[in-house]
Amino acid sequence: MIAGANAKSLGVLSPVAAVLTVPTLDKVTVDLMVVLGTTTMPIHQVLRLSRGAIIELDATEADEVKVLANNLPVASGVVLVDRNRIAVEVKQMLPRTPGTR
């Protein structure tokens, strides 16, 4: 150790100080999306869509839904309906693909 030096003067933080100086993730936002199903249709049908249109999906009510975080698949689950509230129960976390953070 250098004479007259201490951890603070050398820029070394104690474990407690290091924890307190790490930026928190509280302000990071993530866009979550739940995909119920998909479909394809010609552009002329898309242009004619209006309020009340029914779009048939390639899924049933028993199928699992995909949960996307910032457009990346992160989980799958099932839709739960309780009175007037809709929720998704996560059944499986999906493995990360190489190269994604």
C-alpha atoms as a printed R data frame, in Angstrom:
    type eleno elety resid chain resno       x       y       z
1   ATOM     1    CA   MET     A     1   0.000   0.000   0.000
2   ATOM     2    CA   ILE     A     2   1.211   3.508  -0.735
3   ATOM     3    CA   ALA     A     3   2.151   5.511   2.373
4   ATOM     4    CA   GLY     A     4  -0.567   7.958   3.318
5   ATOM     5    CA   ALA     A     5  -3.008   6.446   0.837
6   ATOM     6    CA   ASN     A     6  -6.344   4.974   1.710
7   ATOM     7    CA   ALA     A     7  -9.035   3.278  -0.330
8   ATOM     8    CA   LYS     A     8 -10.864   6.552  -0.927
9   ATOM     9    CA   SER     A     9  -7.782   8.456  -2.121
10  ATOM    10    CA   LEU     A    10  -6.957   5.609  -4.528
11  ATOM    11    CA   GLY     A    11 -10.448   5.736  -5.997
12  ATOM    12    CA   VAL     A    12 -11.397   2.352  -4.585
13  ATOM    13    CA   LEU     A    13 -14.925   2.166  -3.266
14  ATOM    14    CA   SER     A    14 -16.079  -0.063  -0.467
15  ATOM    15    CA   PRO     A    15 -18.700  -2.636  -1.510
16  ATOM    16    CA   VAL     A    16 -21.454  -0.556   0.103
17  ATOM    17    CA   ALA     A    17 -20.367   2.634  -1.679
18  ATOM    18    CA   ALA     A    18 -20.093   0.755  -4.976
19  ATOM    19    CA   VAL     A    19 -23.691  -0.421  -4.671
20  ATOM    20    CA   LEU     A    20 -24.885   3.098  -3.964
21  ATOM    21    CA   THR     A    21 -23.065   4.572  -6.966
22  ATOM    22    CA   VAL     A    22 -24.342   2.055  -9.554
23  ATOM    23    CA   PRO     A    23 -27.031   3.708 -11.677
24  ATOM    24    CA   THR     A    24 -30.474   2.274 -11.068
25  ATOM    25    CA   LEU     A    25 -32.705   0.840 -13.759
26  ATOM    26    CA   ASP     A    26 -35.814   2.530 -12.364
27  ATOM    27    CA   LYS     A    27 -35.991   5.033 -15.218
28  ATOM    28    CA   VAL     A    28 -35.493   2.539 -18.049
29  ATOM    29    CA   THR     A    29 -38.697   1.901 -19.965
30  ATOM    30    CA   VAL     A    30 -39.497  -1.210 -21.959
31  ATOM    31    CA   ASP     A    31 -42.344  -1.512 -24.444
32  ATOM    32    CA   LEU     A    32 -44.276  -4.708 -23.737
33  ATOM    33    CA   MET     A    33 -46.582  -6.213 -26.306
34  ATOM    34    CA   VAL     A    34 -48.763  -9.307 -26.130
35  ATOM    35    CA   VAL     A    35 -49.439 -11.006 -29.450
36  ATOM    36    CA   LEU     A    36 -52.763 -12.824 -29.460
37  ATOM    37    CA   GLY     A    37 -52.372 -14.080 -33.015
38  ATOM    38    CA   THR     A    38 -51.524 -12.991 -36.523
39  ATOM    39    CA   THR     A    39 -53.076 -12.859 -39.951
40  ATOM    40    CA   THR     A    40 -52.248 -11.655 -43.436
41  ATOM    41    CA   MET     A    41 -54.509  -9.727 -45.741
42  ATOM    42    CA   PRO     A    42 -54.188  -7.781 -48.964
43  ATOM    43    CA   ILE     A    43 -53.481  -4.077 -48.624
44  ATOM    44    CA   HIS     A    44 -56.839  -3.163 -50.154
45  ATOM    45    CA   GLN     A    45 -58.565  -4.912 -47.213
46  ATOM    46    CA   VAL     A    46 -56.355  -3.110 -44.701
47  ATOM    47    CA   LEU     A    47 -57.256   0.229 -46.292
48  ATOM    48    CA   ARG     A    48 -60.970  -0.607 -45.967
49  ATOM    49    CA   LEU     A    49 -60.784  -1.457 -42.245
50  ATOM    50    CA   SER     A    50 -63.038   0.670 -40.088
51  ATOM    51    CA   ARG     A    51 -64.465   0.728 -36.615
52  ATOM    52    CA   GLY     A    52 -66.226  -2.519 -35.814
53  ATOM    53    CA   ALA     A    53 -64.264  -4.570 -38.360
54  ATOM    54    CA   ILE     A    54 -63.488  -8.102 -37.235
55  ATOM    55    CA   ILE     A    55 -60.047  -9.447 -38.007
56  ATOM    56    CA   GLU     A    56 -59.745 -13.226 -37.807
57  ATOM    57    CA   LEU     A    57 -56.512 -14.459 -36.237
58  ATOM    58    CA   ASP     A    58 -54.645 -17.733 -36.624
59  ATOM    59    CA   ALA     A    59 -55.203 -18.621 -32.952
60  ATOM    60    CA   THR     A    60 -57.886 -19.880 -30.602
61  ATOM    61    CA   GLU     A    61 -58.687 -18.701 -27.098
62  ATOM    62    CA   ALA     A    62 -56.840 -21.735 -25.694
63  ATOM    63    CA   ASP     A    63 -53.562 -20.933 -27.502
64  ATOM    64    CA   GLU     A    64 -50.643 -19.378 -25.661
65  ATOM    65    CA   VAL     A    65 -49.797 -15.762 -26.384
66  ATOM    66    CA   LYS     A    66 -46.354 -14.325 -27.051
67  ATOM    67    CA   VAL     A    67 -44.937 -11.581 -24.833
68  ATOM    68    CA   LEU     A    68 -42.537  -9.207 -26.596
69  ATOM    69    CA   ALA     A    69 -40.226  -6.697 -24.921
70  ATOM    70    CA   ASN     A    70 -39.013  -4.047 -27.359
71  ATOM    71    CA   ASN     A    71 -40.161  -6.356 -30.188
72  ATOM    72    CA   LEU     A    72 -38.087  -9.297 -28.916
73  ATOM    73    CA   PRO     A    73 -39.866 -12.461 -27.717
74  ATOM    74    CA   VAL     A    74 -39.247 -12.922 -23.990
75  ATOM    75    CA   ALA     A    75 -42.076 -15.124 -22.717
76  ATOM    76    CA   SER     A    76 -45.234 -17.018 -23.508
77  ATOM    77    CA   GLY     A    77 -48.366 -17.266 -21.446
78  ATOM    78    CA   VAL     A    78 -52.125 -17.451 -21.314
79  ATOM    79    CA   VAL     A    79 -54.763 -14.736 -21.266
80  ATOM    80    CA   LEU     A    80 -56.772 -14.374 -18.053
81  ATOM    81    CA   VAL     A    81 -60.054 -12.477 -17.872
82  ATOM    82    CA   ASP     A    82 -61.444 -11.397 -14.501
83  ATOM    83    CA   ARG     A    83 -64.611  -9.352 -14.802
84  ATOM    84    CA   ASN     A    84 -63.534  -6.355 -16.887
85  ATOM    85    CA   ARG     A    85 -59.749  -6.857 -16.495
86  ATOM    86    CA   ILE     A    86 -57.489  -8.684 -18.936
87  ATOM    87    CA   ALA     A    87 -54.094 -10.008 -17.889
88  ATOM    88    CA   VAL     A    88 -51.439 -12.436 -19.098
89  ATOM    89    CA   GLU     A    89 -50.088 -15.192 -16.882
90  ATOM    90    CA   VAL     A    90 -46.504 -15.948 -17.898
91  ATOM    91    CA   LYS     A    91 -46.081 -19.703 -18.303
92  ATOM    92    CA   GLN     A    92 -42.585 -19.830 -19.777
93  ATOM    93    CA   MET     A    93 -39.645 -17.481 -20.140
94  ATOM    94    CA   LEU     A    94 -38.069 -17.893 -23.573
95  ATOM    95    CA   PRO     A    95 -34.335 -18.431 -23.919
96  ATOM    96    CA   ARG     A    96 -32.310 -15.439 -25.073
97  ATOM    97    CA   THR     A    97 -30.995 -15.646 -28.585
98  ATOM    98    CA   PRO     A    98 -27.262 -15.138 -29.047
99  ATOM    99    CA   GLY     A    99 -26.376 -11.541 -29.730
100 ATOM   100    CA   THR     A   100 -29.378 -10.008 -27.938
101 ATOM   101    CA   ARG     A   101 -29.110  -8.077 -24.712
